[in-house]
Amino acid sequence: MISAISELIGKVIDKAFPDKTEANRLKAQVDSKLISMDLEELKAATQIITAEAGGESWLQRNWRPVTMLTFVGLIVFHWLGWTAPNLSEDQTLALLEIVKIGLGGYVVGRSVEKATIAWKQS
């Protein structure tokens, strides 16, 4: 997503600034700011996941995996033909999208968590 935003802003800068040196300097500043914003968002997400993983309550530590398993179960039931009769194809696709986003976020979150732990230990 950052690359798409950067590319879009870069095109606007190229049109607005005929001087290539100035345009490249501005594009570098924009890229730096976008990367910095993305890093801050990733740090915040890491802090949340780390706090949840270190929580005292079983539910606090495990609500994400339980939620994802529920959605995966709904997809498997649909695949096996055990779907509620009023569940539309759009709703099924929305569930699948939630699973894709959730699993992607879980994998990235766990990777960041492990990297953070390794970094703190070194």
HELIX and SHEET records of a PDB file:
HELIX    1   1 ILE A    2  ALA A   16  1                                  15    
HELIX    2   2 LYS A   20  ALA A   53  1                                  34    
HELIX    3   3 TRP A   58  TRP A   79  1                                  22    
HELIX    4   4 GLU A   89  GLN A  121  1                                  33    
END                                                                             
